[in-house]
Amino acid sequence: MNFSQWRRRWGRKYPSGIELLLALYALIGLGRLPAFRYQINPDGVAYIDLARLYADGQWWTAINAYWSPMFSWLLAPLIAIGLNPLIAGKLVQLGGGAGLLVAMWLLSRHWRPRWMVWSLLGAMAVVILSWALTYGTTPDLVLAALVVGFWQY
């Protein structure tokens, strides 16, 4: 699809601010991913083990009363296609961070002044990116995206 087809389809000349912010977030996140790929915490080990069990089809073994299954369900398809589990965990976290940015943008669409909203979203993008890459493997960003996304309705 070339630029004129894209413009006719979407009816605008340039990408919106959230599209640019998400593109910048993805570029920086994927660019910095190799530097943080081996960072993991004990919770991340448990989520990856559960995701491996789900990917292998051992559903009854994977179900337990302590670890919530959502993050492992998001990891399982990436592990099933052969992706390194540590990188899969970081990718799911980066995706959760992008979802949180979109949810915050949807929540703040009607706030004024707009420059303050974009300043807030830019600062949040930096914090979310650092959280996604350095904190370990946890479902926190994915859950925050779901909570903020449902909060706006």
MIDRENFI-498034 format. One line per 8 residues: their letters; for each residue z, x, y of N, C-alpha, C. Coordinates in steps of 0.2 Angstrom, whole numbers. Atoms other than C-alpha are relative to their C-alpha. Layout:
# MIDRENFI-498034
A> Z,X,Y,Z,X,Y,Z,X,Y  ...
***
This chain:
# MIDRENFI-498034
MNFSQWRR> 0,4,-6,0,0,0,0,4,6  0,-4,-7,-5,8,17,4,-4,5  -4,2,-5,3,5,33,-2,-7,3  3,7,-2,-8,-10,39,2,-5,-5  -2,5,5,-5,-19,23,8,-1,0  -7,1,0,14,-16,24,2,-4,7  -2,3,-6,14,-22,42,-2,-7,0  1,7,1,5,-38,38,5,-4,-5
RWGRKYPS> -4,3,5,16,-41,23,7,-2,3  -7,0,-3,33,-38,33,0,-3,7  0,3,-7,27,-44,50,3,4,5  -3,-4,-5,34,-29,59,-3,7,0  4,-7,0,28,-12,65,4,5,-3  -4,-6,3,42,-1,60,6,-3,-4  -6,2,4,56,-1,47,6,-2,4  -6,2,-4,72,-9,52,6,6,0
GIELLLAL> -5,-5,-1,88,1,56,4,1,-7  -3,0,6,96,-3,39,-4,4,-5  4,-3,4,81,3,30,0,8,1  0,-8,-1,81,20,39,7,3,-2  -7,-3,1,100,22,37,0,1,-8  0,0,7,98,18,18,-5,6,-3  5,-6,2,83,31,17,3,6,1  -3,-6,-2,93,44,26,6,1,-5
YALIGLGR> -5,0,5,108,40,14,-2,3,-6  2,-2,6,98,42,-1,-3,7,0  3,-7,0,89,58,4,6,5,0  -6,-4,-1,106,66,9,3,0,-7  -3,1,7,114,59,-7,-3,4,-6  4,-3,6,101,65,-19,-1,7,1  1,-7,-2,99,81,-10,6,4,-2  -6,-3,1,117,85,-11,3,-1,-8
LPAFRYQI> -2,2,7,119,78,-29,1,7,-5  -1,-6,4,116,95,-38,7,4,1  -6,-4,-2,131,103,-29,6,-3,-2  -6,3,2,143,90,-35,0,-3,-7  2,4,7,136,85,-52,6,1,-5  -5,-1,5,151,93,-62,7,-2,2  -7,2,-3,165,85,-52,1,-6,-4  -2,6,4,174,72,-63,8,0,0
NPDGVAYI> -7,1,1,191,65,-65,2,-3,-7  -2,3,7,201,58,-80,-3,-7,-1  2,6,0,196,41,-76,-8,0,-2  8,-1,1,177,46,-76,-1,2,-7  1,-1,7,179,53,-93,1,-6,-4  0,6,4,185,37,-100,-5,-5,1  5,4,-1,172,27,-91,-7,2,-3  6,-3,3,158,39,-98,1,-1,-7
DLARLYAD> -1,2,7,166,37,-115,-2,-7,-2  2,7,1,165,18,-114,-7,-1,1  8,1,-1,147,19,-108,-4,2,-6  3,-3,6,142,30,-122,1,-5,-6  -1,5,5,150,17,-134,-5,-6,1  5,5,-2,140,3,-125,-7,2,-2  7,-2,1,124,13,-126,-2,0,-7  1,-1,7,126,16,-144,1,-7,-4
GQWWTAIN> 0,7,3,129,-3,-147,7,-1,-4  -6,1,3,147,-1,-153,5,-4,5  -3,4,-5,153,-16,-142,7,-1,-2  -7,2,2,169,-20,-152,5,6,1  -4,-6,-2,175,-2,-150,1,1,7  0,-1,-7,171,-1,-132,5,-5,4  -4,4,-4,181,-16,-127,7,2,-1  -7,-2,0,199,-12,-122,3,-4,6
AYWSPMFS> -4,3,-5,213,-19,-111,1,4,6  -2,-4,-6,214,-5,-99,-5,1,5  6,-2,-5,197,0,-92,-4,-6,1  4,6,-1,187,-13,-84,-8,2,-2  7,-2,3,169,-14,-91,-6,1,5  5,0,-5,159,-16,-75,-4,7,1  3,-6,-2,156,2,-71,-3,3,-7  3,-3,7,153,7,-90,-6,-4,-1
WLLAPLIA> 6,4,1,140,-7,-90,-6,3,4  5,-3,-4,131,1,-76,-2,7,-2  2,-7,2,132,18,-83,-4,0,-7  3,0,7,126,13,-101,-7,0,0  7,-1,0,108,10,-97,-3,7,2  3,-7,-3,106,27,-88,2,5,-6  -2,-5,6,115,36,-103,-5,-2,-6  5,2,6,104,26,-116,-7,3,1
IGLNPLIA> 7,-3,-1,88,33,-108,0,8,0  -1,-8,0,95,51,-109,2,3,6  -3,-3,-6,102,54,-92,6,4,-1  -6,-4,1,116,67,-91,6,-5,3  -5,5,-2,132,56,-90,3,1,7  -3,-2,-7,139,66,-75,-4,-2,5  5,2,-5,123,63,-65,0,-8,0  0,7,0,123,45,-71,5,-3,4
GKLVQLGG> -6,3,-4,140,42,-64,-1,1,8  1,-1,-7,136,50,-47,-6,-5,2  5,5,-2,120,39,-46,2,-7,1  -3,7,0,130,23,-50,4,0,7  -4,0,-6,142,28,-36,-4,0,6  4,0,-6,128,32,-24,-3,-7,1  2,7,0,121,15,-28,5,-5,3  -5,4,-3,137,7,-25,2,1,7
GAGLLVAM> -1,-2,-8,139,16,-8,-6,-3,4  6,4,-4,121,9,-3,2,-7,0  -2,7,0,127,-8,-9,5,-2,5  -5,1,-5,142,-6,2,-2,0,7  3,0,-6,132,-1,17,-4,-7,2  3,6,-1,121,-16,15,4,-6,1  -5,6,-1,136,-28,13,3,1,7  -3,0,-7,143,-21,29,-5,-2,5
WLLSRHWR> 5,2,-5,127,-23,38,-1,-7,0  0,7,0,126,-41,32,6,-3,4  -6,3,-3,144,-44,38,0,1,7  0,-2,-7,141,-36,55,-6,-2,4  6,2,-3,124,-44,59,1,-3,7  -1,4,-6,131,-55,73,5,3,4  -5,-3,-4,143,-43,80,-3,3,6  3,-3,-6,140,-37,98,5,5,3
PRWMVWSL> 7,-3,-1,137,-24,105,-3,3,-6  3,-3,6,124,-18,93,1,7,-1  -1,-7,1,126,0,97,6,2,-3  -7,-1,3,144,-1,92,-1,-1,-8  1,2,7,139,-9,75,-4,6,-3  4,-5,3,126,5,72,4,7,0  -4,-5,1,139,18,76,5,0,-5  -4,2,6,151,10,64,-3,1,-7
LGAMAVVI> 4,-1,7,138,10,50,-2,7,-1  1,-8,1,133,28,53,6,4,-2  -6,-4,2,151,34,52,2,-2,-7  -2,2,7,154,23,37,-5,3,-5  5,-4,4,138,31,29,2,7,-2  -2,-7,1,145,48,31,6,0,-5  -6,0,4,162,43,24,-2,-2,-8  2,3,7,154,33,9,-3,6,-4
LSWALTYG> 3,-6,4,143,48,5,4,5,-2  -5,-5,2,157,60,5,4,-3,-6  -4,3,5,167,48,-6,-4,0,-7  4,1,6,153,45,-18,-2,7,-4  2,-7,3,149,64,-21,6,4,-2  -6,-5,1,167,72,-20,6,-3,-4  -6,3,3,179,59,-27,1,0,-7  0,1,7,175,59,-45,-4,-6,-2
TTPDLVLA> 4,6,3,168,45,-56,5,-6,0  -4,6,-1,176,29,-51,-4,-6,2  3,6,-2,171,11,-49,2,-3,7  -3,2,-7,179,10,-31,-6,-3,4  6,2,-5,162,9,-21,-3,-6,-3  4,6,3,154,-3,-33,4,-7,1  -4,6,-1,169,-15,-32,1,-1,8  0,2,-7,170,-13,-13,-6,-3,3
ALVVGFWQ> 6,3,-2,152,-17,-11,0,-8,-2  0,7,2,155,-33,-21,5,-4,4  -5,4,-4,171,-38,-12,-3,-1,7  2,1,-6,163,-35,5,-6,-5,0  6,5,0,147,-44,0,2,-7,-1  -2,6,1,156,-59,-6,4,-3,6  -5,2,-5,168,-59,9,-4,-3,6  3,3,-5,154,-63,21,-2,-7,0
Y> 2,7,1,151,-80,14,6,-4,0
***
